[in-house]
Amino acid sequence: QVQLVESGGGLVHAGGSLKLSCAASRSVLFSISTMAWYRQAPGKQRELVARITNSAHTDFADSVKGRFTISRDNAKKAVYLQMNSLKPEDTAVYYCCDESTSSWGQGTQVTVSS
């Protein structure tokens, strides 16, 4: 079973940046998997933040377009989320997801102070 481990979360002031990383282990199909980042704020449903396909096509939630970028390194079996110009409303637990296998990481907390 695919295991995903996120890292890079933390506390940052509004306008700051963070880069999240997700490492996949036991994944023999990582290079052809669609990978994504989701987030869940307190009292809200989990929502898609960004997605990257095996051909590097990307999609973003409207709320993060122009501020976040997603990338992947198939050799390292890793996916990244670069978050710039962070806002307090970006505060949430961020989850890495292998959508091709429906595998999820444990999440990493991102807190943006105003």
MOPAC internal coordinates of N, CA, C and O (Angstrom, degrees):
PM7 1SCF
backbone

  N    0.0000 0     0.00 0     0.00 0    0    0    0
  C    1.4606 1     0.00 0     0.00 0    1    0    0
  C    1.5247 1   109.18 1     0.00 0    2    1    0
  O    1.2310 1   121.49 1   -40.77 1    3    2    1
  N    1.3322 1   114.76 1   139.23 1    3    2    1
  C    1.4628 1   119.81 1  -179.37 1    5    3    2
  C    1.5202 1   109.72 1   -67.06 1    6    5    3
  O    1.2310 1   120.96 1   -44.33 1    7    6    5
  N    1.3361 1   115.78 1   135.67 1    7    6    5
  C    1.4595 1   121.03 1   174.04 1    9    7    6
  C    1.5120 1   108.22 1  -116.81 1   10    9    7
  O    1.2310 1   121.27 1   -47.62 1   11   10    9
  N    1.3204 1   115.17 1   132.38 1   11   10    9
  C    1.4605 1   121.17 1  -179.27 1   13   11   10
  C    1.5209 1   108.73 1  -120.34 1   14   13   11
  O    1.2310 1   120.85 1   -47.69 1   15   14   13
  N    1.3293 1   115.98 1   132.31 1   15   14   13
  C    1.4609 1   121.23 1  -179.27 1   17   15   14
  C    1.5195 1   109.05 1  -126.90 1   18   17   15
  O    1.2310 1   121.19 1   -61.37 1   19   18   17
  N    1.3294 1   115.33 1   118.63 1   19   18   17
  C    1.4578 1   120.83 1   179.60 1   21   19   18
  C    1.5251 1   110.70 1   -92.01 1   22   21   19
  O    1.2310 1   121.37 1   -25.71 1   23   22   21
  N    1.3061 1   114.99 1   154.29 1   23   22   21
  C    1.4600 1   121.13 1   174.57 1   25   23   22
  C    1.5174 1   108.43 1  -154.11 1   26   25   23
  O    1.2310 1   120.64 1   -15.26 1   27   26   25
  N    1.3339 1   116.39 1   164.74 1   27   26   25
  C    1.4467 1   121.03 1   174.78 1   29   27   26
  C    1.5149 1   115.39 1   105.41 1   30   29   27
  O    1.2310 1   120.33 1   176.51 1   31   30   29
  N    1.3167 1   116.97 1    -3.49 1   31   30   29
  C    1.4525 1   118.55 1   178.86 1   33   31   30
  C    1.5223 1   111.10 1   -72.34 1   34   33   31
  O    1.2310 1   121.31 1    -7.50 1   35   34   33
  N    1.3333 1   115.09 1   172.50 1   35   34   33
  C    1.4490 1   118.73 1   179.13 1   37   35   34
  C    1.5085 1   111.64 1   163.19 1   38   37   35
  O    1.2310 1   121.42 1    14.65 1   39   38   37
  N    1.3320 1   114.89 1  -165.35 1   39   38   37
  C    1.4578 1   122.43 1  -179.36 1   41   39   38
  C    1.5268 1   108.91 1  -106.34 1   42   41   39
  O    1.2310 1   120.84 1   -49.10 1   43   42   41
  N    1.3203 1   115.99 1   130.90 1   43   42   41
  C    1.4579 1   120.64 1  -178.69 1   45   43   42
  C    1.5253 1   108.59 1  -143.41 1   46   45   43
  O    1.2310 1   120.85 1   -29.10 1   47   46   45
  N    1.3199 1   115.98 1   150.90 1   47   46   45
  C    1.4502 1   120.53 1   176.71 1   49   47   46
  C    1.5294 1   109.84 1   -77.22 1   50   49   47
  O    1.2310 1   120.87 1   -24.45 1   51   50   49
  N    1.2999 1   115.95 1   155.55 1   51   50   49
  C    1.4645 1   120.75 1   176.20 1   53   51   50
  C    1.5268 1   109.43 1   -56.25 1   54   53   51
  O    1.2310 1   121.62 1   -42.32 1   55   54   53
  N    1.3263 1   114.50 1   137.68 1   55   54   53
  C    1.4556 1   120.46 1  -176.49 1   57   55   54
  C    1.5188 1   113.70 1    92.41 1   58   57   55
  O    1.2310 1   120.59 1   168.99 1   59   58   57
  N    1.3106 1   116.48 1   -11.01 1   59   58   57
  C    1.4555 1   121.04 1  -179.14 1   61   59   58
  C    1.5132 1   112.89 1   -83.03 1   62   61   59
  O    1.2310 1   121.68 1     4.68 1   63   62   61
  N    1.3237 1   114.39 1  -175.32 1   63   62   61
  C    1.4669 1   120.97 1  -176.95 1   65   63   62
  C    1.5235 1   111.11 1  -132.14 1   66   65   63
  O    1.2310 1   121.33 1   -28.03 1   67   66   65
  N    1.3012 1   115.07 1   151.97 1   67   66   65
  C    1.4580 1   123.20 1   171.84 1   69   67   66
  C    1.5090 1   108.38 1  -143.25 1   70   69   67
  O    1.2310 1   120.83 1   -28.32 1   71   70   69
  N    1.3332 1   116.02 1   151.68 1   71   70   69
  C    1.4512 1   120.49 1   173.43 1   73   71   70
  C    1.5159 1   108.71 1  -123.65 1   74   73   71
  O    1.2310 1   121.31 1   -60.12 1   75   74   73
  N    1.3237 1   115.10 1   119.88 1   75   74   73
  C    1.4516 1   121.15 1   177.42 1   77   75   74
  C    1.5279 1   109.57 1   -93.48 1   78   77   75
  O    1.2310 1   121.45 1   -35.14 1   79   78   77
  N    1.3116 1   114.83 1   144.86 1   79   78   77
  C    1.4538 1   121.02 1   176.82 1   81   79   78
  C    1.5142 1   109.53 1  -124.60 1   82   81   79
  O    1.2310 1   121.03 1   -30.48 1   83   82   81
  N    1.3071 1   115.63 1   149.52 1   83   82   81
  C    1.4588 1   121.68 1   177.17 1   85   83   82
  C    1.5170 1   107.53 1  -135.86 1   86   85   83
  O    1.2310 1   121.06 1   -58.66 1   87   86   85
  N    1.3236 1   115.58 1   121.34 1   87   86   85
  C    1.4554 1   121.14 1   179.15 1   89   87   86
  C    1.5209 1   109.50 1  -106.31 1   90   89   87
  O    1.2310 1   120.87 1   -49.83 1   91   90   89
  N    1.3153 1   115.95 1   130.17 1   91   90   89
  C    1.4590 1   121.33 1  -179.97 1   93   91   90
  C    1.5187 1   110.49 1  -104.32 1   94   93   91
  O    1.2310 1   121.36 1   -49.01 1   95   94   93
  N    1.3097 1   115.01 1   130.99 1   95   94   93
  C    1.4554 1   119.01 1   175.52 1   97   95   94
  C    1.5282 1   108.39 1  -121.64 1   98   97   95
  O    1.2310 1   121.41 1   -18.77 1   99   98   97
  N    1.3113 1   114.91 1   161.23 1   99   98   97
  C    1.4721 1   121.22 1  -177.98 1  101   99   98
  C    1.5216 1   111.22 1    56.97 1  102  101   99
  O    1.2310 1   120.46 1  -151.97 1  103  102  101
  N    1.3274 1   116.72 1    28.03 1  103  102  101
  C    1.4592 1   120.20 1  -179.92 1  105  103  102
  C    1.5131 1   108.81 1  -110.90 1  106  105  103
  O    1.2310 1   120.55 1   -70.97 1  107  106  105
  N    1.3080 1   116.56 1   109.03 1  107  106  105
  C    1.4625 1   119.97 1   178.12 1  109  107  106
  C    1.5201 1   111.49 1   -90.39 1  110  109  107
  O    1.2310 1   120.86 1   170.76 1  111  110  109
  N    1.3184 1   115.95 1    -9.24 1  111  110  109
  C    1.4593 1   120.55 1  -176.61 1  113  111  110
  C    1.5192 1   112.10 1  -116.69 1  114  113  111
  O    1.2310 1   120.20 1  -161.74 1  115  114  113
  N    1.3384 1   117.23 1    18.26 1  115  114  113
  C    1.4614 1   120.04 1  -174.02 1  117  115  114
  C    1.5207 1   111.57 1   -54.97 1  118  117  115
  O    1.2310 1   119.81 1   137.83 1  119  118  117
  N    1.3212 1   117.96 1   -42.17 1  119  118  117
  C    1.4669 1   120.96 1  -173.49 1  121  119  118
  C    1.5251 1   112.62 1   -64.75 1  122  121  119
  O    1.2310 1   120.32 1   160.27 1  123  122  121
  N    1.3272 1   116.99 1   -19.73 1  123  122  121
  C    1.4646 1   118.76 1   179.35 1  125  123  122
  C    1.5212 1   111.86 1  -110.74 1  126  125  123
  O    1.2310 1   120.54 1  -175.19 1  127  126  125
  N    1.3284 1   116.58 1     4.81 1  127  126  125
  C    1.4595 1   120.57 1  -179.85 1  129  127  126
  C    1.5147 1   111.21 1   -84.54 1  130  129  127
  O    1.2310 1   121.37 1   -34.01 1  131  130  129
  N    1.3129 1   114.99 1   145.99 1  131  130  129
  C    1.4581 1   120.77 1   168.34 1  133  131  130
  C    1.5159 1   107.70 1   -85.30 1  134  133  131
  O    1.2310 1   120.97 1   -56.22 1  135  134  133
  N    1.3242 1   115.76 1   123.78 1  135  134  133
  C    1.4638 1   121.33 1  -177.47 1  137  135  134
  C    1.5288 1   109.34 1  -110.61 1  138  137  135
  O    1.2310 1   121.11 1   -29.31 1  139  138  137
  N    1.3050 1   115.49 1   150.69 1  139  138  137
  C    1.4589 1   119.00 1  -176.62 1  141  139  138
  C    1.5229 1   110.91 1  -149.77 1  142  141  139
  O    1.2310 1   121.92 1   -19.63 1  143  142  141
  N    1.3128 1   113.93 1   160.37 1  143  142  141
  C    1.4569 1   122.64 1   170.20 1  145  143  142
  C    1.5274 1   107.88 1  -116.07 1  146  145  143
  O    1.2310 1   121.41 1   -48.70 1  147  146  145
  N    1.3035 1   114.91 1   131.30 1  147  146  145
  C    1.4594 1   122.21 1   174.04 1  149  147  146
  C    1.5250 1   107.50 1  -119.17 1  150  149  147
  O    1.2310 1   120.81 1   -15.09 1  151  150  149
  N    1.3131 1   116.06 1   164.91 1  151  150  149
  C    1.4641 1   119.83 1   174.66 1  153  151  150
  C    1.5285 1   109.70 1  -143.64 1  154  153  151
  O    1.2310 1   122.12 1   -25.77 1  155  154  153
  N    1.3123 1   113.55 1   154.23 1  155  154  153
  C    1.4589 1   119.61 1   177.86 1  157  155  154
  C    1.5133 1   109.07 1  -138.79 1  158  157  155
  O    1.2310 1   121.36 1   -62.55 1  159  158  157
  N    1.3180 1   115.01 1   117.45 1  159  158  157
  C    1.4574 1   121.45 1   176.66 1  161  159  158
  C    1.5222 1   108.82 1   -90.81 1  162  161  159
  O    1.2310 1   119.97 1   -21.89 1  163  162  161
  N    1.3194 1   117.66 1   158.11 1  163  162  161
  C    1.4679 1   120.48 1  -179.63 1  165  163  162
  C    1.5286 1   111.49 1   -56.19 1  166  165  163
  O    1.2310 1   120.92 1   -50.03 1  167  166  165
  N    1.3170 1   115.85 1   129.97 1  167  166  165
  C    1.4509 1   120.86 1   178.00 1  169  167  166
  C    1.5078 1   115.23 1    76.55 1  170  169  167
  O    1.2310 1   120.33 1  -174.77 1  171  170  169
  N    1.3392 1   116.97 1     5.23 1  171  170  169
  C    1.4586 1   120.07 1  -178.76 1  173  171  170
  C    1.5207 1   110.53 1  -121.73 1  174  173  171
  O    1.2310 1   121.34 1   -17.43 1  175  174  173
  N    1.3248 1   115.04 1   162.57 1  175  174  173
  C    1.4554 1   120.07 1   177.88 1  177  175  174
  C    1.5225 1   110.17 1   -77.50 1  178  177  175
  O    1.2310 1   121.41 1   -25.31 1  179  178  177
  N    1.3121 1   114.90 1   154.69 1  179  178  177
  C    1.4551 1   120.31 1   175.35 1  181  179  178
  C    1.5204 1   108.43 1   -65.89 1  182  181  179
  O    1.2310 1   120.70 1   -43.13 1  183  182  181
  N    1.3310 1   116.27 1   136.87 1  183  182  181
  C    1.4525 1   120.28 1  -177.98 1  185  183  182
  C    1.5268 1   110.93 1  -132.73 1  186  185  183
  O    1.2310 1   121.44 1   -29.18 1  187  186  185
  N    1.3242 1   114.85 1   150.82 1  187  186  185
  C    1.4518 1   121.17 1   177.17 1  189  187  186
  C    1.5238 1   109.98 1   -70.96 1  190  189  187
  O    1.2310 1   120.67 1   -47.34 1  191  190  189
  N    1.3121 1   116.32 1   132.66 1  191  190  189
  C    1.4545 1   121.91 1   175.64 1  193  191  190
  C    1.5262 1   110.12 1  -101.16 1  194  193  191
  O    1.2310 1   120.80 1   128.90 1  195  194  193
  N    1.3263 1   116.07 1   -51.10 1  195  194  193
  C    1.4638 1   120.61 1  -177.36 1  197  195  194
  C    1.5202 1   109.32 1  -157.79 1  198  197  195
  O    1.2310 1   121.48 1   -27.04 1  199  198  197
  N    1.3177 1   114.78 1   152.96 1  199  198  197
  C    1.4646 1   121.52 1  -178.39 1  201  199  198
  C    1.5246 1   108.90 1  -139.98 1  202  201  199
  O    1.2310 1   121.11 1   -36.14 1  203  202  201
  N    1.3324 1   115.48 1   143.86 1  203  202  201
  C    1.4653 1   119.89 1   175.79 1  205  203  202
  C    1.5218 1   108.35 1  -135.54 1  206  205  203
  O    1.2310 1   120.72 1   -52.16 1  207  206  205
  N    1.3038 1   116.23 1   127.84 1  207  206  205
  C    1.4613 1   121.00 1  -179.05 1  209  207  206
  C    1.5250 1   110.80 1   -85.83 1  210  209  207
  O    1.2310 1   121.02 1    -2.53 1  211  210  209
  N    1.3354 1   115.66 1   177.47 1  211  210  209
  C    1.4590 1   119.59 1   179.87 1  213  211  210
  C    1.5208 1   111.56 1   -66.97 1  214  213  211
  O    1.2310 1   120.26 1   159.57 1  215  214  213
  N    1.3299 1   117.10 1   -20.43 1  215  214  213
  C    1.4658 1   121.16 1   177.59 1  217  215  214
  C    1.5265 1   111.50 1   -96.95 1  218  217  215
  O    1.2310 1   121.24 1  -167.85 1  219  218  217
  N    1.3357 1   115.22 1    12.15 1  219  218  217
  C    1.4643 1   122.08 1   176.03 1  221  219  218
  C    1.5235 1   113.89 1    71.87 1  222  221  219
  O    1.2310 1   120.53 1  -162.93 1  223  222  221
  N    1.3170 1   116.60 1    17.07 1  223  222  221
  C    1.4654 1   119.13 1   170.92 1  225  223  222
  C    1.5212 1   108.01 1   -72.57 1  226  225  223
  O    1.2310 1   120.97 1   -43.93 1  227  226  225
  N    1.3248 1   115.75 1   136.07 1  227  226  225
  C    1.4652 1   119.73 1  -176.57 1  229  227  226
  C    1.5229 1   112.21 1  -120.35 1  230  229  227
  O    1.2310 1   121.44 1   -29.79 1  231  230  229
  N    1.3151 1   114.84 1   150.21 1  231  230  229
  C    1.4516 1   123.27 1   173.55 1  233  231  230
  C    1.5190 1   108.18 1  -133.92 1  234  233  231
  O    1.2310 1   120.94 1   -33.08 1  235  234  233
  N    1.3214 1   115.80 1   146.92 1  235  234  233
  C    1.4579 1   120.89 1  -179.47 1  237  235  234
  C    1.5220 1   110.88 1  -135.30 1  238  237  235
  O    1.2310 1   121.47 1   -30.63 1  239  238  237
  N    1.3185 1   114.79 1   149.37 1  239  238  237
  C    1.4583 1   119.34 1   170.23 1  241  239  238
  C    1.5223 1   107.95 1   -65.30 1  242  241  239
  O    1.2310 1   120.92 1   -33.68 1  243  242  241
  N    1.3166 1   115.85 1   146.32 1  243  242  241
  C    1.4737 1   119.77 1  -178.95 1  245  243  242
  C    1.5309 1   110.96 1   -56.44 1  246  245  243
  O    1.2310 1   120.77 1   145.39 1  247  246  245
  N    1.3163 1   116.13 1   -34.61 1  247  246  245
  C    1.4695 1   120.35 1  -174.98 1  249  247  246
  C    1.5236 1   113.19 1   -68.57 1  250  249  247
  O    1.2310 1   119.57 1   163.68 1  251  250  249
  N    1.3281 1   118.43 1   -16.32 1  251  250  249
  C    1.4659 1   120.29 1  -177.75 1  253  251  250
  C    1.5290 1   113.23 1  -117.91 1  254  253  251
  O    1.2310 1   120.21 1   177.12 1  255  254  253
  N    1.3199 1   117.21 1    -2.88 1  255  254  253
  C    1.4644 1   119.80 1  -179.68 1  257  255  254
  C    1.5239 1   111.12 1   -57.80 1  258  257  255
  O    1.2310 1   121.47 1   -45.23 1  259  258  257
  N    1.3221 1   114.78 1   134.77 1  259  258  257
  C    1.4570 1   120.20 1  -179.24 1  261  259  258
  C    1.5159 1   114.03 1    85.36 1  262  261  259
  O    1.2310 1   120.22 1   168.26 1  263  262  261
  N    1.3306 1   117.18 1   -11.74 1  263  262  261
  C    1.4673 1   120.58 1  -179.68 1  265  263  262
  C    1.5329 1   111.88 1  -114.77 1  266  265  263
  O    1.2310 1   120.18 1   145.85 1  267  266  265
  N    1.3091 1   117.26 1   -34.15 1  267  266  265
  C    1.4723 1   122.06 1  -177.23 1  269  267  266
  C    1.5230 1   109.72 1  -110.15 1  270  269  267
  O    1.2310 1   121.08 1   -32.53 1  271  270  269
  N    1.3146 1   115.53 1   147.47 1  271  270  269
  C    1.4604 1   121.33 1   170.60 1  273  271  270
  C    1.5299 1   109.21 1  -131.82 1  274  273  271
  O    1.2310 1   121.26 1   -32.55 1  275  274  273
  N    1.3139 1   115.19 1   147.45 1  275  274  273
  C    1.4565 1   121.12 1   178.01 1  277  275  274
  C    1.5196 1   108.51 1  -118.84 1  278  277  275
  O    1.2310 1   120.87 1   -38.18 1  279  278  277
  N    1.3112 1   115.94 1   141.82 1  279  278  277
  C    1.4576 1   120.15 1   179.33 1  281  279  278
  C    1.5274 1   108.83 1  -147.29 1  282  281  279
  O    1.2310 1   121.24 1   -13.06 1  283  282  281
  N    1.3210 1   115.24 1   166.94 1  283  282  281
  C    1.4575 1   119.44 1  -179.59 1  285  283  282
  C    1.5204 1   110.10 1  -142.27 1  286  285  283
  O    1.2310 1   121.47 1   -26.57 1  287  286  285
  N    1.3107 1   114.79 1   153.43 1  287  286  285
  C    1.4689 1   122.13 1   174.70 1  289  287  286
  C    1.5200 1   106.23 1  -128.52 1  290  289  287
  O    1.2310 1   120.75 1   -79.64 1  291  290  289
  N    1.3114 1   116.17 1   100.36 1  291  290  289
  C    1.4598 1   119.90 1  -175.10 1  293  291  290
  C    1.5289 1   111.76 1   -65.86 1  294  293  291
  O    1.2310 1   120.12 1   147.71 1  295  294  293
  N    1.3152 1   117.38 1   -32.29 1  295  294  293
  C    1.4637 1   120.05 1   179.59 1  297  295  294
  C    1.5251 1   111.08 1   -64.40 1  298  297  295
  O    1.2310 1   120.78 1   145.36 1  299  298  297
  N    1.3178 1   116.11 1   -34.64 1  299  298  297
  C    1.4632 1   120.96 1   179.43 1  301  299  298
  C    1.5183 1   112.03 1   -94.64 1  302  301  299
  O    1.2310 1   120.24 1   177.03 1  303  302  301
  N    1.3172 1   117.14 1    -2.97 1  303  302  301
  C    1.4652 1   121.83 1  -175.74 1  305  303  302
  C    1.5288 1   109.72 1    52.15 1  306  305  303
  O    1.2310 1   121.29 1  -126.26 1  307  306  305
  N    1.3102 1   115.13 1    53.74 1  307  306  305
  C    1.4523 1   120.70 1  -176.66 1  309  307  306
  C    1.5160 1   110.71 1  -135.93 1  310  309  307
  O    1.2310 1   121.52 1   -28.71 1  311  310  309
  N    1.3106 1   114.69 1   151.29 1  311  310  309
  C    1.4588 1   121.49 1   174.55 1  313  311  310
  C    1.5248 1   107.18 1  -132.59 1  314  313  311
  O    1.2310 1   121.16 1   -34.16 1  315  314  313
  N    1.3307 1   115.39 1   145.84 1  315  314  313
  C    1.4569 1   120.62 1  -173.24 1  317  315  314
  C    1.5229 1   110.99 1  -127.60 1  318  317  315
  O    1.2310 1   121.07 1   -26.89 1  319  318  317
  N    1.3115 1   115.57 1   153.11 1  319  318  317
  C    1.4540 1   121.47 1   173.79 1  321  319  318
  C    1.5252 1   107.45 1  -131.33 1  322  321  319
  O    1.2310 1   121.06 1   -70.95 1  323  322  321
  N    1.3219 1   115.58 1   109.05 1  323  322  321
  C    1.4579 1   121.11 1   176.13 1  325  323  322
  C    1.5145 1   107.85 1   -90.89 1  326  325  323
  O    1.2310 1   121.17 1   -58.12 1  327  326  325
  N    1.3220 1   115.36 1   121.88 1  327  326  325
  C    1.4558 1   120.61 1  -176.02 1  329  327  326
  C    1.5263 1   108.65 1  -117.40 1  330  329  327
  O    1.2310 1   121.06 1   -62.98 1  331  330  329
  N    1.3174 1   115.57 1   117.02 1  331  330  329
  C    1.4627 1   121.70 1   179.33 1  333  331  330
  C    1.5255 1   110.26 1  -115.91 1  334  333  331
  O    1.2310 1   121.15 1   -15.60 1  335  334  333
  N    1.3132 1   115.41 1   164.40 1  335  334  333
  C    1.4732 1   121.40 1   178.18 1  337  335  334
  C    1.5214 1   110.67 1    48.28 1  338  337  335
  O    1.2310 1   120.88 1  -131.29 1  339  338  337
  N    1.3124 1   115.92 1    48.71 1  339  338  337
  C    1.4595 1   120.69 1  -175.57 1  341  339  338
  C    1.5194 1   111.55 1   -64.60 1  342  341  339
  O    1.2310 1   121.58 1   -33.75 1  343  342  341
  N    1.3264 1   114.58 1   146.25 1  343  342  341
  C    1.4556 1   122.65 1  -179.27 1  345  343  342
  C    1.5357 1   108.90 1  -120.80 1  346  345  343
  O    1.2310 1   120.09 1   -23.32 1  347  346  345
  N    1.3143 1   117.43 1   156.68 1  347  346  345
  C    1.4709 1   119.18 1   177.19 1  349  347  346
  C    1.5210 1   112.92 1   -55.10 1  350  349  347
  O    1.2310 1   120.20 1   147.53 1  351  350  349
  N    1.3264 1   117.22 1   -32.47 1  351  350  349
  C    1.4635 1   120.10 1   179.76 1  353  351  350
  C    1.5247 1   113.35 1   -72.29 1  354  353  351
  O    1.2310 1   120.03 1   174.25 1  355  354  353
  N    1.3189 1   117.55 1    -5.75 1  355  354  353
  C    1.4602 1   120.69 1   173.40 1  357  355  354
  C    1.5337 1   111.76 1   -83.04 1  358  357  355
  O    1.2310 1   120.65 1   173.77 1  359  358  357
  N    1.3208 1   116.36 1    -6.23 1  359  358  357
  C    1.4647 1   120.46 1   179.05 1  361  359  358
  C    1.5252 1   110.48 1   -61.24 1  362  361  359
  O    1.2310 1   121.19 1   -55.09 1  363  362  361
  N    1.3172 1   115.32 1   124.91 1  363  362  361
  C    1.4638 1   120.96 1  -177.03 1  365  363  362
  C    1.5195 1   109.24 1  -178.39 1  366  365  363
  O    1.2310 1   121.16 1    -8.98 1  367  366  365
  N    1.3162 1   115.39 1   171.02 1  367  366  365
  C    1.4652 1   120.82 1   166.25 1  369  367  366
  C    1.5197 1   106.96 1   -88.72 1  370  369  367
  O    1.2310 1   120.79 1   -52.54 1  371  370  369
  N    1.3042 1   116.09 1   127.46 1  371  370  369
  C    1.4611 1   121.76 1  -178.00 1  373  371  370
  C    1.5244 1   109.47 1  -103.09 1  374  373  371
  O    1.2310 1   121.57 1   -48.54 1  375  374  373
  N    1.3270 1   114.60 1   131.46 1  375  374  373
  C    1.4533 1   121.30 1  -176.50 1  377  375  374
  C    1.5205 1   110.75 1  -118.81 1  378  377  375
  O    1.2310 1   121.15 1   -42.55 1  379  378  377
  N    1.2987 1   115.41 1   137.45 1  379  378  377
  C    1.4512 1   122.03 1   172.14 1  381  379  378
  C    1.5226 1   108.15 1   -89.24 1  382  381  379
  O    1.2310 1   120.49 1   -38.66 1  383  382  381
  N    1.3035 1   116.66 1   141.34 1  383  382  381
  C    1.4579 1   120.68 1  -177.87 1  385  383  382
  C    1.5259 1   111.06 1  -139.29 1  386  385  383
  O    1.2310 1   121.45 1   -48.76 1  387  386  385
  N    1.3148 1   114.83 1   131.24 1  387  386  385
  C    1.4610 1   121.24 1   168.74 1  389  387  386
  C    1.5203 1   105.54 1   -92.97 1  390  389  387
  O    1.2310 1   120.54 1   -80.31 1  391  390  389
  N    1.2926 1   116.57 1    99.69 1  391  390  389
  C    1.4659 1   119.74 1  -174.28 1  393  391  390
  C    1.5215 1   112.02 1   -69.97 1  394  393  391
  O    1.2310 1   120.45 1   157.23 1  395  394  393
  N    1.2958 1   116.74 1   -22.77 1  395  394  393
  C    1.4633 1   119.05 1  -179.19 1  397  395  394
  C    1.5192 1   112.06 1   -72.58 1  398  397  395
  O    1.2310 1   120.44 1   154.20 1  399  398  397
  N    1.3333 1   116.77 1   -25.80 1  399  398  397
  C    1.4652 1   120.83 1  -179.81 1  401  399  398
  C    1.5231 1   112.16 1  -118.90 1  402  401  399
  O    1.2310 1   120.64 1  -176.69 1  403  402  401
  N    1.3273 1   116.38 1     3.31 1  403  402  401
  C    1.4763 1   121.55 1  -177.77 1  405  403  402
  C    1.5173 1   111.78 1    55.21 1  406  405  403
  O    1.2310 1   120.67 1  -138.29 1  407  406  405
  N    1.3253 1   116.32 1    41.71 1  407  406  405
  C    1.4668 1   121.55 1   178.46 1  409  407  406
  C    1.5277 1   109.06 1  -103.12 1  410  409  407
  O    1.2310 1   121.46 1   -37.09 1  411  410  409
  N    1.3322 1   114.82 1   142.91 1  411  410  409
  C    1.4626 1   120.55 1  -176.87 1  413  411  410
  C    1.5170 1   110.64 1  -127.61 1  414  413  411
  O    1.2310 1   121.29 1   -31.34 1  415  414  413
  N    1.3316 1   115.14 1   148.66 1  415  414  413
  C    1.4465 1   120.28 1   170.78 1  417  415  414
  C    1.5218 1   110.05 1   -84.80 1  418  417  415
  O    1.2310 1   121.46 1     0.69 1  419  418  417
  N    1.3337 1   114.81 1  -179.31 1  419  418  417
  C    1.4595 1   119.55 1  -176.28 1  421  419  418
  C    1.5151 1   112.10 1   -85.73 1  422  421  419
  O    1.2310 1   120.37 1   166.93 1  423  422  421
  N    1.3218 1   116.90 1   -13.07 1  423  422  421
  C    1.4530 1   121.40 1   177.87 1  425  423  422
  C    1.5187 1   113.28 1    96.75 1  426  425  423
  O    1.2310 1   121.36 1   -26.96 1  427  426  425
  N    1.3169 1   115.00 1   153.04 1  427  426  425
  C    1.4665 1   121.46 1   175.77 1  429  427  426
  C    1.5232 1   108.11 1  -136.82 1  430  429  427
  O    1.2310 1   120.88 1   -44.24 1  431  430  429
  N    1.3200 1   115.92 1   135.76 1  431  430  429
  C    1.4596 1   121.03 1  -174.89 1  433  431  430
  C    1.5278 1   110.85 1   -81.45 1  434  433  431
  O    1.2310 1   121.35 1   -48.07 1  435  434  433
  N    1.3149 1   115.01 1   131.93 1  435  434  433
  C    1.4718 1   122.21 1   171.83 1  437  435  434
  C    1.5202 1   107.25 1  -119.94 1  438  437  435
  O    1.2310 1   121.02 1   -55.96 1  439  438  437
  N    1.3173 1   115.65 1   124.04 1  439  438  437
  C    1.4606 1   120.89 1   179.43 1  441  439  438
  C    1.5235 1   108.48 1  -125.11 1  442  441  439
  O    1.2310 1   121.23 1   -54.70 1  443  442  441
  N    1.3250 1   115.25 1   125.30 1  443  442  441
  C    1.4602 1   121.35 1  -179.16 1  445  443  442
  C    1.5205 1   107.96 1  -114.55 1  446  445  443
  O    1.2310 1   120.77 1   -62.30 1  447  446  445
  N    1.3069 1   116.14 1   117.70 1  447  446  445
  C    1.4585 1   120.67 1  -179.03 1  449  447  446
  C    1.5191 1   110.51 1   -91.98 1  450  449  447
  O    1.2310 1   121.21 1   -31.50 1  451  450  449
  N    1.3134 1   115.29 1   148.50 1  451  450  449
  C    1.4693 1   119.65 1  -178.13 1  453  451  450
  C    1.5108 1   111.00 1   -88.71 1  454  453  451
  O    1.2310 1   120.10 1   180.00 1  455  454  453

